Structure formats: structure tokens, C-alpha cells
Amino acid sequence: MKKLIPLMLTAVAFRMAAQGQTPEPKAMHYTIVDGDTLPHVNIETVTVRQFKNKRKQIKYNKLMYNVKKAYPYAVAARDELAYMNSQLAGIEDKEQQEEYVKNYEKLMFKRYEKELRALTISQGRILIKLVDREINNTAYELVKEYRGSVSAFFWQGIARLFGENLKSEYNPTEEDMYIEEIVQLIEAGLI
């Protein structure tokens, strides 16, 4: 038992260092049993997913890769939208708001267009769902709100030509269960 505790603490320290974290000094809780000091260490729960066959494992790994590619853009969309809304709150004139949205859209195209065009179709499909997860609005609703119904209808038509749907909603308890699991792992810093 005496050899196991330093090994566990070393493993936790190495894991934190690998993630770029430094252990914060905290009050160590411990118990003394028969002259031995036993520390109380909280260890994170890690879900280990097991699959029935290799094909399902490969499919899950591919999904994980695609979610890791798309998720940062969904977070960026959430943050950019929050910033734009905070700026729009200070503009009272409707025409100035519309002009601001157009200019901000051009800025976002310059910033993200090249990277977003490099996403695969699967990654784009996941991104549409993750945008709904992060913003609580489908991509269609966002376009409709900021660019109008005609523009939303146009972009939905383009998406449908490519077999996509801007009205796709995120469902973390059923069809998007694995995506949600992967996102939570990303947010916890485990992958």
C-alpha cells in the first residue's frame, strides 16, 4: 500500500502536466491507520467505451475525430454571436443594425471561411448540430433572425442540394448521444 500511493500521485501529476495544468496547492485530507498516513485523493471518473466489434470502434473513433474538428467552430460561433449581440444592443437604428450585421458577417467570412471550407461533409453536418447545441438555435433560425426569411430559405435550399438540413436540431439523449459524450470529454480536457 505504501508503494501504491506515491505511484498514484505521480500518475496524477504527470497527467496534469501533460494537459498543461499545474497542481494547485490544496489542503490534503488524510487518515492515519495503524501508523500509516493514507491520503484522500479524488480521482476523476473516466468512461471507457467498449464496442462489440472493430467496425463500431472505428466508426466511433472517426466520429470523435470529426467532433474534435468541428467543436471549436461551434464554440467560436457562440462567442462571436454573443459579442455581436452585445454590440447590437448599443445600436438603436434598425438600418445601422442591419449594416453592422452585414459588416460583421464579412469579417467572419474573412476570419473563418478558409478553415470552414476545409471541413468534410461529415464535419459540417456535426458543426450544424453543435451550433444548435451551443446557441440553442438552429442554423436556419440564426440566418432567418439576422439576414431575413428570404436568405434563410435560400441557404436552406443550398444545404438541401447537398443533402443537409440547416434546421437540424441537436438531440443529446438519442441520435446525438455519442456526440454529446465526446463534447463532454473535450470540455473536461480528457481528449
Salt bridges, closest charged atoms under 4 A:
ASP36 OD1 - LYS2 NZ 3.40
GLU44 OE2 - ARG15 NH1 3.70
ASP79 OD1 - ARG78 NE 3.13
GLU80 OE2 - ARG111 NH1 2.72
GLU105 OE1 - ARG147 NE 3.06
GLU113 OE2 - ARG117 NH2 2.86
GLU134 OE1 - ARG78 NH1 2.53
GLU134 OE2 - ARG133 NH1 2.55
GLU164 OE2 - ARG125 NH2 2.68
GLU175 OE2 - LYS129 NZ 2.48
ASP176 OD2 - LYS129 NZ 3.36
GLU180 OE1 - ARG133 NE 2.78
GLU181 OE1 - ARG49 NH2 2.25
GLU187 OE2 - ARG133 NH1 3.37
